[in-house]
Amino acid sequence: MAARRPQKDSRQPKPKKKKRRKMRLSLRQSKIKKTDSYTDSIGWSQTGRVLEDAPKQKEPETLTIQCEMCGCRLKIPKPKKQRYTVSCSYPECGHIMKFN
């Protein structure tokens, strides 16, 4: 046999339901005046400032060269001529490199 459902006790009072407040969902703006004197410039401001060109980065005054024989890295001042020679500063190498 199927089990019986328990009967509700009619002696206990039902809890009172809370009343829901109805909210008005309107998009009207009844409190803002039609003659609004609000003036604000949003966005780019105009100050009359003229931007100048960015300063150019100076080229490095030293060059980094790697020796062809020993692989040692050498820092030399930037040459003023197109043809120049560089000698390796490593004492055991002493290799002279010519650049045209």
C-alpha positions as CSV (number, residue, x, y, z in Angstrom):
1,M,0.0,0.0,0.0
2,A,1.0,3.6,-0.7
3,A,1.9,5.8,2.3
4,R,-0.6,8.5,3.1
5,R,0.3,12.1,3.0
6,P,0.3,13.9,6.4
7,Q,-2.7,16.1,6.8
8,K,-2.3,19.8,7.3
9,D,-2.9,21.0,10.8
10,S,-5.7,23.5,10.6
11,R,-5.0,24.7,14.1
12,Q,-1.8,26.6,13.1
13,P,-2.3,30.0,11.4
14,K,-0.7,30.5,8.0
15,P,2.1,33.1,8.0
16,K,1.1,36.4,6.4
17,K,2.5,37.1,3.0
18,K,4.5,40.3,2.6
19,K,3.0,42.9,0.2
20,R,5.1,43.6,-2.8
21,R,5.7,47.2,-3.6
22,K,5.0,48.2,-7.2
23,M,7.8,50.1,-8.7
24,R,7.2,52.5,-11.6
25,L,9.6,51.9,-14.4
26,S,9.4,55.1,-16.4
27,L,12.0,56.9,-18.4
28,R,10.5,60.3,-17.9
29,Q,12.5,63.0,-16.3
30,S,9.9,65.0,-14.6
31,K,12.2,66.7,-12.1
32,I,14.7,68.2,-14.6
33,K,13.8,71.7,-15.8
34,K,13.5,72.2,-19.5
35,T,15.7,75.4,-19.4
36,D,18.9,73.8,-18.4
37,S,22.0,76.1,-18.2
38,Y,24.5,73.3,-17.9
39,T,27.5,73.8,-20.3
40,D,30.5,71.6,-20.2
41,S,32.8,70.6,-23.1
42,I,33.5,66.9,-22.9
43,G,36.2,65.5,-25.1
44,W,39.2,67.3,-26.6
45,S,40.1,70.6,-25.0
46,Q,41.4,73.5,-27.0
47,T,44.2,75.2,-25.2
48,G,46.0,76.7,-28.2
49,R,49.1,74.7,-27.6
50,V,51.1,73.6,-30.7
51,L,52.9,70.3,-30.6
52,E,56.5,70.3,-31.9
53,D,58.3,67.5,-33.6
54,A,59.7,64.9,-31.2
55,P,63.5,65.3,-30.8
56,K,65.4,62.8,-33.0
57,Q,67.3,60.2,-31.1
58,K,71.1,60.5,-31.6
59,E,72.8,57.6,-33.3
60,P,75.1,55.7,-31.0
61,E,78.6,57.1,-30.8
62,T,80.1,53.7,-30.4
63,L,79.9,50.6,-32.6
64,T,80.1,47.0,-31.4
65,I,82.2,44.8,-33.6
66,Q,83.0,41.1,-33.2
67,C,86.5,39.9,-33.9
68,E,86.7,37.5,-36.9
69,M,89.4,35.4,-35.3
70,C,88.6,35.0,-31.6
71,G,85.0,36.2,-31.5
72,C,85.7,38.9,-28.9
73,R,83.2,41.8,-28.9
74,L,84.9,45.2,-29.3
75,K,83.4,48.6,-28.7
76,I,84.9,51.3,-30.9
77,P,84.1,54.9,-31.5
78,K,82.0,55.6,-34.6
79,P,84.4,56.1,-37.5
80,K,84.4,59.4,-39.4
81,K,85.7,57.9,-42.6
82,Q,84.4,55.1,-44.8
83,R,87.6,53.1,-44.7
84,Y,88.9,52.2,-41.3
85,T,90.9,49.4,-39.6
86,V,90.3,47.8,-36.2
87,S,92.8,45.8,-34.2
88,C,91.6,43.3,-31.7
89,S,92.3,44.3,-28.1
90,Y,92.7,40.7,-26.9
91,P,96.5,40.3,-26.4
92,E,96.8,36.7,-27.7
93,C,94.7,37.5,-30.9
94,G,96.0,40.9,-32.2
95,H,94.0,40.4,-35.4
96,I,93.6,43.5,-37.6
97,M,90.2,43.9,-39.4
98,K,89.9,46.2,-42.4
99,F,86.5,47.8,-43.3
100,N,85.9,49.5,-46.7
